[in-house]
Amino acid sequence: MIMSPSSRRVAEAARDLGLAIAVREFPEGTHTAEDAARAIGVDVGQIVKSLVFLVDGRPVLCLVSGLNRLDPKRLAIVTGASQVRRAGAGAVERATGFAIGGIPPFGHKQRLPVYCDRDLMAYDVVWAAAGTPREVFSVEPQQLAQACGATVADLKASLPESREEEA
């Protein structure tokens, strides 16, 4: 497989973090958690949604299980913030260098604080975007959290309103 420039950047960042990943391409796309789970053939909970939120105006990355919706109130408690809101597409791209739908957990333009949904830790392997909506990689969730310097916390909303957040 010939990797895109974005996935090459992710693979290089993984190597720099001590992770050995193999990027896989799915031509049918992995834009949403449901699309990714269907394409890969895994449980939707194993899909890592990389979501950018603005915490008191500063971008943070949240790694959330594909089954869950992030609760901004829980993120505010974990971060000690007074204001938390979902970042818009422009802010996401400025902070990470990647477009929504293909945001990886590392390899961003700037180093972001990372918060990891505790539910991801229940799986042996999880799958994350590798820089595009068609490329992903697998990793053990504990290795991912450690490599990202993530704070593992309970981030999910009690009652999911929708699972249509993008991976």
C-alpha positions as CSV (number, residue, x, y, z in Angstrom):
1,M,0.0,0.0,0.0
2,I,1.2,3.5,-0.8
3,M,0.6,5.7,2.2
4,S,-0.8,9.2,1.9
5,P,1.4,12.0,3.1
6,S,-0.9,12.3,6.1
7,S,-0.7,8.6,7.1
8,R,3.1,8.7,6.6
9,R,3.2,11.6,9.1
10,V,1.2,9.5,11.5
11,A,3.4,6.5,11.0
12,E,6.5,8.6,11.6
13,A,5.0,10.1,14.8
14,A,4.1,6.6,16.0
15,R,7.7,5.5,15.5
16,D,9.0,8.6,17.4
17,L,6.7,7.6,20.2
18,G,7.9,4.1,20.3
19,L,4.9,2.5,18.7
20,A,5.1,0.1,15.8
21,I,1.9,0.5,13.7
22,A,0.7,-0.8,10.4
23,V,-1.5,1.6,8.5
24,R,-4.3,-0.1,6.6
25,E,-6.5,1.5,3.9
26,F,-10.2,0.9,3.5
27,P,-11.4,2.3,0.2
28,E,-15.0,2.2,1.4
29,G,-14.0,4.8,4.1
30,T,-13.9,5.0,7.8
31,H,-15.3,8.5,8.3
32,T,-17.7,7.6,11.2
33,A,-17.1,5.1,14.0
34,E,-19.9,2.9,12.5
35,D,-18.3,3.0,9.0
36,A,-14.9,2.1,10.5
37,A,-16.2,-0.8,12.6
38,R,-18.1,-2.2,9.6
39,A,-15.1,-1.8,7.2
40,I,-12.6,-3.3,9.7
41,G,-15.0,-6.0,11.0
42,V,-14.7,-5.1,14.7
43,D,-17.1,-3.8,17.5
44,V,-17.9,-0.1,17.2
45,G,-16.6,0.3,20.8
46,Q,-13.1,-0.6,19.5
47,I,-13.0,2.5,17.2
48,V,-11.2,5.5,18.6
49,K,-12.9,8.8,17.9
50,S,-10.3,11.5,18.1
51,L,-12.3,14.6,19.0
52,V,-11.0,18.1,19.6
53,F,-12.7,20.3,22.3
54,L,-11.9,23.8,23.4
55,V,-11.3,23.8,27.1
56,D,-11.3,27.4,28.4
57,G,-10.4,28.3,24.8
58,R,-7.5,25.9,24.4
59,P,-7.7,22.8,22.2
60,V,-7.5,19.4,23.8
61,L,-7.8,16.0,22.2
62,C,-10.2,13.4,23.5
63,L,-9.9,9.8,22.5
64,V,-13.4,8.3,22.9
65,S,-14.8,4.9,22.3
66,G,-17.0,4.7,19.2
67,L,-19.9,3.5,21.3
68,N,-19.7,6.6,23.5
69,R,-20.6,10.3,23.3
70,L,-18.3,12.6,25.2
71,D,-19.9,14.5,28.1
72,P,-18.5,18.1,28.1
73,K,-19.4,18.4,31.8
74,R,-17.2,15.4,32.7
75,L,-14.4,16.8,30.6
76,A,-14.7,20.1,32.4
77,I,-14.4,18.3,35.8
78,V,-11.3,16.3,34.6
79,T,-9.6,19.4,33.2
80,G,-10.7,21.9,35.9
81,A,-12.2,24.1,33.1
82,S,-15.1,26.5,33.4
83,Q,-16.0,26.3,29.7
84,V,-15.9,23.3,27.3
85,R,-17.2,23.2,23.8
86,R,-16.7,21.2,20.7
87,A,-14.1,22.7,18.3
88,G,-15.3,23.7,14.8
89,A,-13.7,22.2,11.7
90,G,-11.3,25.2,11.2
91,A,-10.1,25.1,14.8
92,V,-9.6,21.3,14.6
93,E,-7.5,21.6,11.4
94,R,-5.5,24.5,12.9
95,A,-4.7,22.5,16.1
96,T,-4.1,19.1,14.5
97,G,-3.2,19.6,10.8
98,F,-5.9,17.0,10.0
99,A,-9.5,17.3,8.8
100,I,-12.4,15.9,10.8
101,G,-13.0,12.2,9.9
102,G,-9.3,11.3,9.8
103,I,-7.8,12.9,13.0
104,P,-5.2,10.6,14.4
105,P,-4.4,10.4,18.2
106,F,-0.9,11.9,17.6
107,G,1.3,13.5,14.9
108,H,-0.5,16.9,15.2
109,K,0.8,20.3,14.3
110,Q,1.0,21.2,18.0
111,R,1.2,19.0,21.1
112,L,-2.2,18.8,22.6
113,P,-3.3,17.6,26.1
114,V,-4.9,14.2,25.6
115,Y,-7.8,12.7,27.5
116,C,-8.7,9.1,26.9
117,D,-12.1,7.5,27.5
118,R,-11.7,4.8,30.1
119,D,-14.0,2.5,28.1
120,L,-11.3,2.0,25.5
121,M,-9.2,0.3,28.1
122,A,-11.6,-2.7,28.1
123,Y,-10.4,-3.8,24.6
124,D,-7.3,-5.8,23.7
125,V,-7.0,-3.8,20.5
126,V,-8.5,-0.5,19.3
127,W,-8.5,1.2,15.9
128,A,-7.7,4.8,15.2
129,A,-7.6,7.1,12.2
130,A,-4.2,7.4,10.5
131,G,-4.7,10.9,9.1
132,T,-7.4,10.3,6.4
133,P,-11.0,9.0,6.4
134,R,-9.7,5.9,4.6
135,E,-6.6,4.9,6.6
136,V,-6.5,3.4,10.1
137,F,-4.2,1.5,12.4
138,S,-4.6,-0.9,15.4
139,V,-2.9,-0.5,18.7
140,E,-3.3,-1.8,22.3
141,P,-5.2,0.9,24.2
142,Q,-2.8,1.0,27.1
143,Q,0.1,1.6,24.7
144,L,-1.9,4.3,22.9
145,A,-2.7,6.2,26.1
146,Q,0.9,5.9,27.3
147,A,2.3,7.1,23.9
148,C,0.0,10.1,23.9
149,G,0.6,10.9,27.5
150,A,-3.1,10.7,27.9
151,T,-5.1,11.1,31.1
152,V,-7.5,8.2,31.3
153,A,-10.9,9.2,32.7
154,D,-14.6,8.6,32.6
155,L,-15.7,10.9,29.7
156,K,-18.8,9.3,28.4
157,A,-22.3,10.8,28.6
158,S,-24.6,8.8,30.7
159,L,-27.3,8.6,28.0
160,P,-26.0,8.7,24.5
161,E,-27.9,11.3,22.5
162,S,-26.4,10.2,19.2
163,R,-23.4,8.3,17.9
164,E,-22.9,10.3,14.8
165,E,-19.7,12.0,15.9
166,E,-16.9,11.5,13.5
167,A,-14.0,9.2,14.1
